[in-house]
Amino acid sequence: MAVRSDDARLTIRLSGVDAVEYRQLCTRAGKDWPCGWHARSALERLAEGGPLLCALSAKDRYGRTLATCRTAPVPNGLDLGGEMVRLGWAVAIGDSYIAEEWEARVARRGIWQGGFATPADWRAAQGRPAAALASPDM
């Protein structure tokens, strides 16, 4: 996801989640569907009210800044990573957002409607690094 910080463009990756890739397909009822496109659209809808409040934490191995982003300060704003997992457009990484992932699985939201490769497995199958598979700029 690309954001602006002090008039500079900054590419960030939401901490604690791994979202399906823009070009990734999933299956439901035996048919492929563009789950990656739907995931990106969901993130755009969540973030469209901007500005976002992002707490930057570190850099990943591809040079993207890791961050937790909210639509407004706590307690009113949505945590974008948590909401993407809750809506079923991303999987939880580590201990972050486990409850949100369980909720999405049980409700069969997003990618949990059918079959899918985890985003990490999908990227590995493409034989290219994650940085090369990043979705087009928002």
N, CA, C and O atoms as CSV, one atom per row, in Angstrom:
chain,resi,resn,atom,element,x,y,z
A,1,MET,N,N,0.863,-1.155,0.000
A,1,MET,CA,C,0.000,0.000,0.000
A,1,MET,C,C,0.911,1.220,0.000
A,1,MET,O,O,1.908,1.259,0.721
A,2,ALA,N,N,0.570,2.200,-0.801
A,2,ALA,CA,C,1.357,3.425,-0.857
A,2,ALA,C,C,0.616,4.538,-0.122
A,2,ALA,O,O,-0.584,4.728,-0.316
A,3,VAL,N,N,1.329,5.259,0.710
A,3,VAL,CA,C,0.768,6.389,1.438
A,3,VAL,C,C,1.701,7.587,1.281
A,3,VAL,O,O,2.843,7.450,0.842
A,4,ARG,N,N,1.202,8.741,1.640
A,4,ARG,CA,C,2.026,9.951,1.623
A,4,ARG,C,C,2.368,10.327,3.050
A,4,ARG,O,O,1.516,10.294,3.938
A,5,SER,N,N,3.623,10.682,3.258
A,5,SER,CA,C,4.102,11.122,4.562
A,5,SER,C,C,4.981,12.341,4.329
A,5,SER,O,O,6.038,12.235,3.706
A,6,ASP,N,N,4.556,13.488,4.819
A,6,ASP,CA,C,5.302,14.727,4.622
A,6,ASP,C,C,5.622,14.946,3.148
A,6,ASP,O,O,6.765,15.228,2.791
A,7,ASP,N,N,4.612,14.816,2.298
A,7,ASP,CA,C,4.721,15.010,0.847
A,7,ASP,C,C,5.640,14.020,0.150
A,7,ASP,O,O,5.996,14.236,-1.008
A,8,ALA,N,N,6.030,12.956,0.806
A,8,ALA,CA,C,6.834,11.904,0.180
A,8,ALA,C,C,5.980,10.646,0.077
A,8,ALA,O,O,5.153,10.379,0.948
A,9,ARG,N,N,6.180,9.880,-0.983
A,9,ARG,CA,C,5.466,8.620,-1.166
A,9,ARG,C,C,6.189,7.532,-0.385
A,9,ARG,O,O,7.407,7.390,-0.490
A,10,LEU,N,N,5.447,6.775,0.388
A,10,LEU,CA,C,6.010,5.731,1.227
A,10,LEU,C,C,5.235,4.443,0.980
A,10,LEU,O,O,4.010,4.422,1.095
A,11,THR,N,N,5.945,3.368,0.639
A,11,THR,CA,C,5.302,2.074,0.453
A,11,THR,C,C,5.330,1.347,1.787
A,11,THR,O,O,6.389,1.142,2.379
A,12,ILE,N,N,4.150,0.961,2.247
A,12,ILE,CA,C,4.074,0.265,3.533
A,12,ILE,C,C,3.422,-1.094,3.350
A,12,ILE,O,O,2.714,-1.357,2.378
A,13,ARG,N,N,3.692,-1.933,4.317
A,13,ARG,CA,C,3.068,-3.250,4.427
A,13,ARG,C,C,2.420,-3.278,5.798
A,13,ARG,O,O,3.063,-2.967,6.800
A,14,LEU,N,N,1.152,-3.649,5.844
A,14,LEU,CA,C,0.454,-3.694,7.119
A,14,LEU,C,C,1.041,-4.800,7.998
A,14,LEU,O,O,1.169,-5.947,7.568
A,15,SER,N,N,1.386,-4.447,9.203
A,15,SER,CA,C,1.978,-5.400,10.154
A,15,SER,C,C,0.968,-6.455,10.564
A,15,SER,O,O,-0.216,-6.164,10.734
A,16,GLY,N,N,1.445,-7.685,10.721
A,16,GLY,CA,C,0.630,-8.757,11.280
A,16,GLY,C,C,-0.325,-9.423,10.318
A,16,GLY,O,O,-1.115,-10.275,10.727
A,17,VAL,N,N,-0.273,-9.051,9.023
A,17,VAL,CA,C,-1.188,-9.657,8.052
A,17,VAL,C,C,-0.445,-9.989,6.768
A,17,VAL,O,O,0.598,-9.409,6.465
A,18,ASP,N,N,-0.999,-10.926,6.025
A,18,ASP,CA,C,-0.524,-11.236,4.688
A,18,ASP,C,C,-1.771,-11.307,3.817
A,18,ASP,O,O,-2.532,-12.273,3.881
A,19,ALA,N,N,-1.973,-10.276,3.005
A,19,ALA,CA,C,-3.163,-10.198,2.150
A,19,ALA,C,C,-2.931,-10.945,0.853
A,19,ALA,O,O,-1.798,-11.065,0.386
A,20,VAL,N,N,-4.016,-11.446,0.271
A,20,VAL,CA,C,-3.898,-12.097,-1.025
A,20,VAL,C,C,-3.375,-11.078,-2.029
A,20,VAL,O,O,-3.662,-9.885,-1.931
A,21,GLU,N,N,-2.609,-11.561,-2.987
A,21,GLU,CA,C,-1.983,-10.696,-3.986
A,21,GLU,C,C,-2.996,-10.247,-5.033
A,21,GLU,O,O,-3.958,-10.956,-5.327
A,22,TYR,N,N,-2.770,-9.070,-5.587
A,22,TYR,CA,C,-3.690,-8.448,-6.537
A,22,TYR,C,C,-4.063,-9.392,-7.679
A,22,TYR,O,O,-5.224,-9.435,-8.084
A,23,ARG,N,N,-3.114,-10.136,-8.194
A,23,ARG,CA,C,-3.360,-11.019,-9.338
A,23,ARG,C,C,-3.735,-12.450,-8.922
A,23,ARG,O,O,-3.880,-13.324,-9.776
A,24,GLN,N,N,-3.888,-12.685,-7.638
A,24,GLN,CA,C,-4.178,-14.031,-7.143
A,24,GLN,C,C,-5.634,-14.411,-7.386
A,24,GLN,O,O,-6.543,-13.591,-7.256
A,25,LEU,N,N,-5.826,-15.672,-7.742
A,25,LEU,CA,C,-7.169,-16.233,-7.904
A,25,LEU,C,C,-7.446,-17.207,-6.775
A,25,LEU,O,O,-6.535,-17.867,-6.275
A,26,CYS,N,N,-8.706,-17.296,-6.373
A,26,CYS,CA,C,-9.168,-18.281,-5.399
A,26,CYS,C,C,-10.253,-19.098,-6.094
A,26,CYS,O,O,-10.623,-18.796,-7.228
A,27,THR,N,N,-10.760,-20.121,-5.428
A,27,THR,CA,C,-11.852,-20.905,-6.002
A,27,THR,C,C,-13.038,-20.908,-5.047
A,27,THR,O,O,-12.881,-20.869,-3.826
A,28,ARG,N,N,-14.211,-20.955,-5.631
A,28,ARG,CA,C,-15.447,-21.168,-4.868
A,28,ARG,C,C,-16.439,-21.811,-5.821
A,28,ARG,O,O,-16.532,-21.434,-6.989
A,29,ALA,N,N,-17.163,-22.762,-5.320
A,29,ALA,CA,C,-18.106,-23.533,-6.133
A,29,ALA,C,C,-17.425,-24.075,-7.389
A,29,ALA,O,O,-18.034,-24.143,-8.456
A,30,GLY,N,N,-16.151,-24.461,-7.248
A,30,GLY,CA,C,-15.421,-25.061,-8.346
A,30,GLY,C,C,-14.949,-24.107,-9.432
A,30,GLY,O,O,-14.448,-24.555,-10.463
A,31,LYS,N,N,-15.095,-22.813,-9.227
A,31,LYS,CA,C,-14.698,-21.828,-10.239
A,31,LYS,C,C,-13.698,-20.838,-9.656
A,31,LYS,O,O,-13.752,-20.493,-8.476
A,32,ASP,N,N,-12.781,-20.390,-10.516
A,32,ASP,CA,C,-11.831,-19.349,-10.110
A,32,ASP,C,C,-12.539,-18.009,-10.006
A,32,ASP,O,O,-13.474,-17.719,-10.752
A,33,TRP,N,N,-12.077,-17.207,-9.073
A,33,TRP,CA,C,-12.567,-15.830,-8.957
A,33,TRP,C,C,-11.413,-14.950,-8.502
A,33,TRP,O,O,-10.510,-15.433,-7.819
A,34,PRO,N,N,-11.419,-13.666,-8.865
A,34,PRO,CA,C,-10.288,-12.770,-8.609
A,34,PRO,C,C,-10.269,-12.238,-7.174
A,34,PRO,O,O,-10.555,-11.065,-6.932
A,35,CYS,N,N,-9.931,-13.108,-6.236
A,35,CYS,CA,C,-9.948,-12.708,-4.820
A,35,CYS,C,C,-8.944,-11.591,-4.537
A,35,CYS,O,O,-9.194,-10.745,-3.678
A,36,GLY,N,N,-7.820,-11.576,-5.241
A,36,GLY,CA,C,-6.839,-10.515,-5.040
A,36,GLY,C,C,-7.386,-9.155,-5.418
A,36,GLY,O,O,-7.145,-8.167,-4.725
A,37,TRP,N,N,-8.114,-9.103,-6.504
A,37,TRP,CA,C,-8.741,-7.843,-6.927
A,37,TRP,C,C,-9.743,-7.387,-5.874
A,37,TRP,O,O,-9.793,-6.207,-5.527
A,38,HIS,N,N,-10.543,-8.327,-5.366
A,38,HIS,CA,C,-11.538,-7.995,-4.336
A,38,HIS,C,C,-10.862,-7.532,-3.042
A,38,HIS,O,O,-11.356,-6.626,-2.372
A,39,ALA,N,N,-9.734,-8.154,-2.693
A,39,ALA,CA,C,-9.006,-7.742,-1.488
A,39,ALA,C,C,-8.515,-6.306,-1.632
A,39,ALA,O,O,-8.656,-5.499,-0.713
A,40,ARG,N,N,-7.943,-5.995,-2.779
A,40,ARG,CA,C,-7.464,-4.625,-2.988
A,40,ARG,C,C,-8.617,-3.626,-2.943
A,40,ARG,O,O,-8.488,-2.553,-2.354
A,41,SER,N,N,-9.737,-3.975,-3.560
A,41,SER,CA,C,-10.904,-3.093,-3.538
A,41,SER,C,C,-11.391,-2.866,-2.113
A,41,SER,O,O,-11.792,-1.758,-1.757
A,42,ALA,N,N,-11.355,-3.917,-1.298
A,42,ALA,CA,C,-11.774,-3.793,0.102
A,42,ALA,C,C,-10.851,-2.830,0.851
A,42,ALA,O,O,-11.320,-1.979,1.606
A,43,LEU,N,N,-9.549,-2.963,0.644
A,43,LEU,CA,C,-8.598,-2.065,1.307
A,43,LEU,C,C,-8.808,-0.626,0.848
A,43,LEU,O,O,-8.756,0.294,1.664
A,44,GLU,N,N,-9.041,-0.422,-0.429
A,44,GLU,CA,C,-9.296,0.934,-0.932
A,44,GLU,C,C,-10.534,1.534,-0.280
A,44,GLU,O,O,-10.527,2.705,0.099
A,45,ARG,N,N,-11.604,0.737,-0.144
A,45,ARG,CA,C,-12.827,1.227,0.501
A,45,ARG,C,C,-12.570,1.588,1.962
A,45,ARG,O,O,-13.050,2.613,2.448
A,46,LEU,N,N,-11.812,0.742,2.660
A,46,LEU,CA,C,-11.523,1.015,4.075
A,46,LEU,C,C,-10.699,2.287,4.241
A,46,LEU,O,O,-10.897,3.042,5.194
A,47,ALA,N,N,-9.779,2.523,3.317
A,47,ALA,CA,C,-8.844,3.645,3.448
A,47,ALA,C,C,-9.325,4.922,2.779
A,47,ALA,O,O,-8.717,5.974,2.975
A,48,GLU,N,N,-10.396,4.865,1.997
A,48,GLU,CA,C,-10.772,6.008,1.183
A,48,GLU,C,C,-11.172,7.251,1.970
A,48,GLU,O,O,-11.110,8.355,1.429
A,49,GLY,N,N,-11.568,7.112,3.195
A,49,GLY,CA,C,-11.953,8.273,3.991
A,49,GLY,C,C,-10.776,9.095,4.462
A,49,GLY,O,O,-10.958,10.225,4.915
A,50,GLY,N,N,-9.553,8.549,4.364
A,50,GLY,CA,C,-8.296,9.163,4.778
A,50,GLY,C,C,-8.473,10.467,5.536
A,50,GLY,O,O,-9.598,10.961,5.602
A,51,PRO,N,N,-7.475,11.031,6.089
A,51,PRO,CA,C,-6.127,10.485,6.112
A,51,PRO,C,C,-6.016,9.329,7.110
A,51,PRO,O,O,-6.803,9.220,8.050
A,52,LEU,N,N,-5.038,8.487,6.885
A,52,LEU,CA,C,-4.794,7.356,7.771
A,52,LEU,C,C,-3.776,7.739,8.831
A,52,LEU,O,O,-2.898,8.572,8.603
A,53,LEU,N,N,-3.906,7.127,9.974
A,53,LEU,CA,C,-2.934,7.296,11.053
A,53,LEU,C,C,-2.114,6.014,11.115
A,53,LEU,O,O,-2.633,4.964,11.495
A,54,CYS,N,N,-0.851,6.090,10.747
A,54,CYS,CA,C,-0.007,4.901,10.694
A,54,CYS,C,C,1.129,4.996,11.697
A,54,CYS,O,O,1.815,6.015,11.780
A,55,ALA,N,N,1.319,3.934,12.453
A,55,ALA,CA,C,2.446,3.824,13.383
A,55,ALA,C,C,3.492,2.956,12.688
A,55,ALA,O,O,3.312,1.746,12.554
A,56,LEU,N,N,4.577,3.576,12.251
A,56,LEU,CA,C,5.639,2.873,11.537
A,56,LEU,C,C,6.482,2.093,12.528
A,56,LEU,O,O,6.774,2.574,13.623
A,57,SER,N,N,6.879,0.856,12.131
A,57,SER,CA,C,7.616,0.044,13.094
A,57,SER,C,C,8.985,-0.424,12.613
A,57,SER,O,O,9.940,-0.393,13.389
A,58,ALA,N,N,9.114,-0.858,11.361
A,58,ALA,CA,C,10.394,-1.405,10.880
A,58,ALA,C,C,10.334,-1.505,9.362
A,58,ALA,O,O,9.356,-1.080,8.748
A,59,LYS,N,N,11.371,-2.063,8.757
A,59,LYS,CA,C,11.395,-2.330,7.315
A,59,LYS,C,C,11.402,-3.839,7.117
A,59,LYS,O,O,12.021,-4.572,7.889
A,60,ASP,N,N,10.701,-4.308,6.062
A,60,ASP,CA,C,10.782,-5.728,5.741
A,60,ASP,C,C,11.939,-5.958,4.778
A,60,ASP,O,O,12.625,-5.009,4.401
A,61,ARG,N,N,12.160,-7.191,4.382
A,61,ARG,CA,C,13.322,-7.506,3.550
A,61,ARG,C,C,13.226,-6.930,2.146
A,61,ARG,O,O,14.210,-6.959,1.408
A,62,TYR,N,N,12.066,-6.406,1.755
A,62,TYR,CA,C,11.902,-5.782,0.447
A,62,TYR,C,C,11.949,-4.256,0.538
A,62,TYR,O,O,11.699,-3.565,-0.450
A,63,GLY,N,N,12.266,-3.739,1.709
A,63,GLY,CA,C,12.397,-2.300,1.884
A,63,GLY,C,C,11.107,-1.568,2.165
A,63,GLY,O,O,11.095,-0.341,2.261
A,64,ARG,N,N,10.007,-2.314,2.301
A,64,ARG,CA,C,8.740,-1.664,2.637
A,64,ARG,C,C,8.702,-1.396,4.131
A,64,ARG,O,O,9.221,-2.178,4.928
A,65,THR,N,N,8.099,-0.312,4.492
A,65,THR,CA,C,7.948,0.026,5.899
A,65,THR,C,C,6.770,-0.735,6.475
A,65,THR,O,O,5.678,-0.711,5.908
A,66,LEU,N,N,6.981,-1.413,7.598
A,66,LEU,CA,C,5.902,-2.103,8.304
A,66,LEU,C,C,5.181,-1.088,9.172
A,66,LEU,O,O,5.810,-0.257,9.828
A,67,ALA,N,N,3.865,-1.161,9.171
A,67,ALA,CA,C,3.084,-0.196,9.935
A,67,ALA,C,C,1.733,-0.770,10.321
A,67,ALA,O,O,1.203,-1.669,9.667
A,68,THR,N,N,1.196,-0.231,11.391
A,68,THR,CA,C,-0.190,-0.472,11.774
A,68,THR,C,C,-0.910,0.818,11.445
A,68,THR,O,O,-0.520,1.887,11.914
A,69,CYS,N,N,-1.960,0.727,10.641
A,69,CYS,CA,C,-2.677,1.931,10.203
A,69,CYS,C,C,-4.123,1.878,10.655
A,69,CYS,O,O,-4.766,0.829,10.630
A,70,ARG,N,N,-4.615,3.026,11.065
A,70,ARG,CA,C,-5.993,3.172,11.518
A,70,ARG,C,C,-6.671,4.286,10.733
A,70,ARG,O,O,-6.017,5.182,10.199
A,71,THR,N,N,-7.997,4.210,10.677
A,71,THR,CA,C,-8.762,5.247,9.996
A,71,THR,C,C,-8.998,6.462,10.884
A,71,THR,O,O,-9.340,7.533,10.383
A,72,ALA,N,N,-8.823,6.313,12.174
A,72,ALA,CA,C,-8.972,7.389,13.157
A,72,ALA,C,C,-8.313,6.898,14.440
A,72,ALA,O,O,-8.016,5.711,14.576
A,73,PRO,N,N,-8.085,7.810,15.379
A,73,PRO,CA,C,-7.452,7.386,16.636
A,73,PRO,C,C,-8.288,6.342,17.383
A,73,PRO,O,O,-9.501,6.244,17.200
A,74,VAL,N,N,-7.604,5.567,18.229
A,74,VAL,CA,C,-8.258,4.603,19.115
A,74,VAL,C,C,-9.192,5.399,20.024
A,74,VAL,O,O,-8.773,6.468,20.469
A,75,PRO,N,N,-10.374,4.994,20.328
A,75,PRO,CA,C,-11.012,3.714,20.028
A,75,PRO,C,C,-11.907,3.753,18.791
A,75,PRO,O,O,-12.501,2.732,18.444
A,76,ASN,N,N,-12.020,4.877,18.125
A,76,ASN,CA,C,-13.004,5.014,17.049
A,76,ASN,C,C,-12.554,4.474,15.694
A,76,ASN,O,O,-13.377,3.971,14.928
A,77,GLY,N,N,-11.286,4.571,15.394
A,77,GLY,CA,C,-10.822,4.187,14.065
A,77,GLY,C,C,-10.660,2.695,13.886
A,77,GLY,O,O,-10.391,1.965,14.840
A,78,LEU,N,N,-10.828,2.250,12.651
A,78,LEU,CA,C,-10.601,0.851,12.314
A,78,LEU,C,C,-9.121,0.594,12.116
A,78,LEU,O,O,-8.422,1.414,11.522
A,79,ASP,N,N,-8.645,-0.519,12.599
A,79,ASP,CA,C,-7.298,-0.999,12.334
A,79,ASP,C,C,-7.384,-1.693,10.976
A,79,ASP,O,O,-8.045,-2.725,10.855
A,80,LEU,N,N,-6.727,-1.146,9.957
A,80,LEU,CA,C,-6.854,-1.682,8.607
A,80,LEU,C,C,-6.437,-3.154,8.512
A,80,LEU,O,O,-7.115,-3.948,7.859
A,81,GLY,N,N,-5.341,-3.517,9.150
A,81,GLY,CA,C,-4.890,-4.907,9.112
A,81,GLY,C,C,-5.904,-5.842,9.741
A,81,GLY,O,O,-6.258,-6.868,9.159
A,82,GLY,N,N,-6.368,-5.491,10.922
A,82,GLY,CA,C,-7.356,-6.315,11.608
A,82,GLY,C,C,-8.646,-6.431,10.825
A,82,GLY,O,O,-9.257,-7.498,10.773
A,83,GLU,N,N,-9.057,-5.342,10.221
A,83,GLU,CA,C,-10.302,-5.358,9.456
A,83,GLU,C,C,-10.155,-6.176,8.172
A,83,GLU,O,O,-11.093,-6.865,7.772
A,84,MET,N,N,-8.992,-6.109,7.524
A,84,MET,CA,C,-8.768,-6.927,6.323
A,84,MET,C,C,-8.826,-8.418,6.677
A,84,MET,O,O,-9.363,-9.216,5.909
A,85,VAL,N,N,-8.280,-8.790,7.827
A,85,VAL,CA,C,-8.342,-10.187,8.265
A,85,VAL,C,C,-9.775,-10.557,8.627
A,85,VAL,O,O,-10.249,-11.626,8.244
A,86,ARG,N,N,-10.469,-9.695,9.355
A,86,ARG,CA,C,-11.851,-9.957,9.772
A,86,ARG,C,C,-12.782,-10.111,8.576
A,86,ARG,O,O,-13.721,-10.905,8.613
A,87,LEU,N,N,-12.521,-9.348,7.513
A,87,LEU,CA,C,-13.344,-9.426,6.307
A,87,LEU,C,C,-12.955,-10.600,5.407
A,87,LEU,O,O,-13.643,-10.895,4.429
A,88,GLY,N,N,-11.844,-11.268,5.745
A,88,GLY,CA,C,-11.435,-12.443,4.994
A,88,GLY,C,C,-10.559,-12.151,3.792
A,88,GLY,O,O,-10.467,-12.987,2.893
A,89,TRP,N,N,-9.914,-11.003,3.743
A,89,TRP,CA,C,-9.052,-10.649,2.617
A,89,TRP,C,C,-7.580,-10.792,2.933
A,89,TRP,O,O,-6.739,-10.533,2.071
A,90,ALA,N,N,-7.248,-11.196,4.142
A,90,ALA,CA,C,-5.857,-11.401,4.547
A,90,ALA,C,C,-5.829,-12.475,5.621
A,90,ALA,O,O,-6.830,-12.725,6.292
A,91,VAL,N,N,-4.664,-13.110,5.777
A,91,VAL,CA,C,-4.471,-14.079,6.847
A,91,VAL,C,C,-3.604,-13.444,7.926
A,91,VAL,O,O,-2.781,-12.571,7.651
A,92,ALA,N,N,-3.802,-13.891,9.138
A,92,ALA,CA,C,-3.018,-13.381,10.263
A,92,ALA,C,C,-1.613,-13.966,10.218
A,92,ALA,O,O,-1.416,-15.123,9.847
A,93,ILE,N,N,-0.650,-13.151,10.602
A,93,ILE,CA,C,0.736,-13.598,10.722
A,93,ILE,C,C,1.076,-13.585,12.206
A,93,ILE,O,O,0.838,-12.592,12.895
A,94,GLY,N,N,1.625,-14.675,12.690
A,94,GLY,CA,C,1.983,-14.750,14.108
A,94,GLY,C,C,0.747,-14.700,14.981
A,94,GLY,O,O,-0.294,-15.266,14.645
A,95,ASP,N,N,0.873,-14.023,16.094
A,95,ASP,CA,C,-0.231,-13.949,17.055
A,95,ASP,C,C,-1.191,-12.803,16.784
A,95,ASP,O,O,-2.221,-12.683,17.447
A,96,SER,N,N,-0.863,-11.966,15.821
A,96,SER,CA,C,-1.719,-10.822,15.516
A,96,SER,C,C,-2.988,-11.275,14.801
A,96,SER,O,O,-2.940,-12.086,13.877
A,97,TYR,N,N,-4.099,-10.750,15.234
A,97,TYR,CA,C,-5.377,-10.909,14.540
A,97,TYR,C,C,-5.895,-12.349,14.444
A,97,TYR,O,O,-6.619,-12.683,13.507
A,98,ILE,N,N,-5.533,-13.190,15.394
A,98,ILE,CA,C,-6.013,-14.580,15.394
A,98,ILE,C,C,-7.534,-14.630,15.553
A,98,ILE,O,O,-8.196,-15.404,14.863
A,99,ALA,N,N,-8.090,-13.826,16.440
A,99,ALA,CA,C,-9.546,-13.819,16.641
A,99,ALA,C,C,-10.265,-13.343,15.386
A,99,ALA,O,O,-11.315,-13.877,15.029
A,100,GLU,N,N,-9.703,-12.340,14.716
A,100,GLU,CA,C,-10.306,-11.824,13.491
A,100,GLU,C,C,-10.291,-12.882,12.385
A,100,GLU,O,O,-11.248,-13.006,11.621
A,101,GLU,N,N,-9.188,-13.645,12.308
A,101,GLU,CA,C,-9.113,-14.694,11.294
A,101,GLU,C,C,-10.135,-15.792,11.593
A,101,GLU,O,O,-10.800,-16.289,10.685
A,102,TRP,N,N,-10.255,-16.159,12.843
A,102,TRP,CA,C,-11.227,-17.189,13.214
A,102,TRP,C,C,-12.640,-16.730,12.856
A,102,TRP,O,O,-13.435,-17.513,12.338
A,103,GLU,N,N,-12.949,-15.474,13.130
A,103,GLU,CA,C,-14.267,-14.929,12.799
A,103,GLU,C,C,-14.521,-15.020,11.289
A,103,GLU,O,O,-15.610,-15.414,10.872
A,104,ALA,N,N,-13.536,-14.662,10.476
A,104,ALA,CA,C,-13.676,-14.720,9.018
A,104,ALA,C,C,-13.858,-16.158,8.544
A,104,ALA,O,O,-14.681,-16.424,7.668
A,105,ARG,N,N,-13.095,-17.083,9.119
A,105,ARG,CA,C,-13.210,-18.499,8.735
A,105,ARG,C,C,-14.600,-19.034,9.022
A,105,ARG,O,O,-15.228,-19.647,8.159
A,106,VAL,N,N,-15.076,-18.802,10.232
A,106,VAL,CA,C,-16.384,-19.317,10.649
A,106,VAL,C,C,-17.493,-18.718,9.787
A,106,VAL,O,O,-18.428,-19.420,9.403
A,107,ALA,N,N,-17.394,-17.431,9.484
A,107,ALA,CA,C,-18.419,-16.753,8.684
A,107,ALA,C,C,-18.223,-16.974,7.180
A,107,ALA,O,O,-19.055,-16.553,6.376
A,108,ARG,N,N,-17.111,-17.643,6.800
A,108,ARG,CA,C,-16.785,-17.914,5.400
A,108,ARG,C,C,-16.760,-16.639,4.566
A,108,ARG,O,O,-17.358,-16.556,3.493
A,109,ARG,N,N,-16.040,-15.641,5.102
A,109,ARG,CA,C,-15.898,-14.361,4.410
A,109,ARG,C,C,-14.672,-14.365,3.511
A,109,ARG,O,O,-13.689,-15.056,3.779
A,110,GLY,N,N,-14.744,-13.582,2.439
A,110,GLY,CA,C,-13.587,-13.378,1.585
A,110,GLY,C,C,-13.006,-14.684,1.072
A,110,GLY,O,O,-13.714,-15.511,0.498
A,111,ILE,N,N,-11.709,-14.858,1.285
A,111,ILE,CA,C,-11.003,-16.041,0.782
A,111,ILE,C,C,-11.472,-17.329,1.441
A,111,ILE,O,O,-11.237,-18.414,0.908
A,112,TRP,N,N,-12.126,-17.231,2.580
A,112,TRP,CA,C,-12.591,-18.409,3.305
A,112,TRP,C,C,-13.869,-18.979,2.707
A,112,TRP,O,O,-14.407,-19.948,3.240
A,113,GLN,N,N,-14.375,-18.403,1.606
A,113,GLN,CA,C,-15.569,-18.916,0.922
A,113,GLN,C,C,-15.287,-20.221,0.195
A,113,GLN,O,O,-16.209,-20.983,-0.093
A,114,GLY,N,N,-14.031,-20.481,-0.101
A,114,GLY,CA,C,-13.683,-21.674,-0.863
A,114,GLY,C,C,-12.213,-21.983,-0.690
A,114,GLY,O,O,-11.669,-21.862,0.408
A,115,GLY,N,N,-11.563,-22.386,-1.782
A,115,GLY,CA,C,-10.163,-22.754,-1.722
A,115,GLY,C,C,-9.242,-21.611,-2.118
A,115,GLY,O,O,-9.596,-20.767,-2.942
A,116,PHE,N,N,-8.059,-21.597,-1.522
A,116,PHE,CA,C,-7.055,-20.597,-1.875
A,116,PHE,C,C,-5.695,-21.070,-1.395
A,116,PHE,O,O,-5.582,-21.869,-0.465
A,117,ALA,N,N,-4.672,-20.558,-2.052
A,117,ALA,CA,C,-3.304,-20.750,-1.571
A,117,ALA,C,C,-3.018,-19.595,-0.631
A,117,ALA,O,O,-3.465,-18.472,-0.865
A,118,THR,N,N,-2.275,-19.866,0.430
A,118,THR,CA,C,-1.899,-18.734,1.280
A,118,THR,C,C,-1.128,-17.754,0.408
A,118,THR,O,O,-0.476,-18.169,-0.551
A,119,PRO,N,N,-1.187,-16.480,0.714
A,119,PRO,CA,C,-0.451,-15.516,-0.106
A,119,PRO,C,C,1.034,-15.858,-0.244
A,119,PRO,O,O,1.607,-15.703,-1.322
A,120,ALA,N,N,1.654,-16.317,0.833
A,120,ALA,CA,C,3.077,-16.686,0.770
A,120,ALA,C,C,3.298,-17.855,-0.186
A,120,ALA,O,O,4.255,-17.843,-0.960
A,121,ASP,N,N,2.428,-18.861,-0.143
A,121,ASP,CA,C,2.549,-20.002,-1.055
A,121,ASP,C,C,2.296,-19.576,-2.500
A,121,ASP,O,O,2.969,-20.052,-3.415
A,122,TRP,N,N,1.336,-18.686,-2.709
A,122,TRP,CA,C,1.042,-18.206,-4.059
A,122,TRP,C,C,2.256,-17.464,-4.631
A,122,TRP,O,O,2.645,-17.685,-5.777
A,123,ARG,N,N,2.850,-16.579,-3.814
A,123,ARG,CA,C,4.029,-15.836,-4.280
A,123,ARG,C,C,5.165,-16.803,-4.613
A,123,ARG,O,O,5.844,-16.634,-5.626
A,124,ALA,N,N,5.375,-17.809,-3.770
A,124,ALA,CA,C,6.451,-18.782,-4.006
A,124,ALA,C,C,6.212,-19.547,-5.305
A,124,ALA,O,O,7.159,-19.834,-6.038
A,125,ALA,N,N,4.967,-19.877,-5.593
A,125,ALA,CA,C,4.642,-20.608,-6.817
A,125,ALA,C,C,4.868,-19.773,-8.066
A,125,ALA,O,O,5.056,-20.315,-9.155
A,126,GLN,N,N,4.851,-18.456,-7.911
A,126,GLN,CA,C,5.076,-17.575,-9.055
A,126,GLN,C,C,6.558,-17.459,-9.398
A,126,GLN,O,O,6.914,-17.026,-10.494
A,127,GLY,N,N,7.425,-17.848,-8.454
A,127,GLY,CA,C,8.862,-17.829,-8.692
A,127,GLY,C,C,9.466,-16.444,-8.752
A,127,GLY,O,O,10.572,-16.266,-9.264
A,128,ARG,N,N,8.753,-15.466,-8.236
A,128,ARG,CA,C,9.271,-14.091,-8.211
A,128,ARG,C,C,9.156,-13.560,-6.790
A,128,ARG,O,O,8.278,-13.985,-6.039
A,129,PRO,N,N,10.031,-12.640,-6.416
A,129,PRO,CA,C,9.954,-12.079,-5.065
A,129,PRO,C,C,8.676,-11.262,-4.881
A,129,PRO,O,O,8.092,-10.772,-5.847
A,130,ALA,N,N,8.260,-11.125,-3.643
A,130,ALA,CA,C,7.039,-10.394,-3.321
A,130,ALA,C,C,7.080,-8.962,-3.826
A,130,ALA,O,O,6.050,-8.435,-4.247
A,131,ALA,N,N,8.226,-8.327,-3.795
A,131,ALA,CA,C,8.319,-6.943,-4.233
A,131,ALA,C,C,7.931,-6.806,-5.695
A,131,ALA,O,O,7.350,-5.790,-6.078
A,132,ALA,N,N,8.232,-7.794,-6.519
A,132,ALA,CA,C,7.899,-7.740,-7.941
A,132,ALA,C,C,6.430,-7.986,-8.192
A,132,ALA,O,O,5.919,-7.646,-9.260
A,133,LEU,N,N,5.730,-8.580,-7.211
A,133,LEU,CA,C,4.323,-8.907,-7.379
A,133,LEU,C,C,3.392,-7.911,-6.715
A,133,LEU,O,O,2.180,-8.119,-6.673
A,134,ALA,N,N,3.949,-6.845,-6.203
A,134,ALA,CA,C,3.124,-5.859,-5.518
A,134,ALA,C,C,2.035,-5.360,-6.456
A,134,ALA,O,O,2.254,-5.210,-7.658
A,135,SER,N,N,0.868,-5.107,-5.896
A,135,SER,CA,C,-0.226,-4.616,-6.720
A,135,SER,C,C,0.100,-3.216,-7.231
A,135,SER,O,O,0.942,-2.525,-6.658
A,136,PRO,N,N,-0.566,-2.797,-8.307
A,136,PRO,CA,C,-0.325,-1.452,-8.811
A,136,PRO,C,C,-0.613,-0.426,-7.721
A,136,PRO,O,O,-1.355,-0.700,-6.778
A,137,ASP,N,N,-0.027,0.740,-7.858
A,137,ASP,CA,C,-0.186,1.791,-6.840
A,137,ASP,C,C,-1.651,2.138,-6.640
A,137,ASP,O,O,-2.454,2.129,-7.573
A,138,MET,N,N,-1.966,2.443,-5.392
A,138,MET,CA,C,-3.328,2.850,-5.063
A,138,MET,C,C,-3.515,4.287,-5.463
A,138,MET,O,O,-4.597,4.843,-5.278
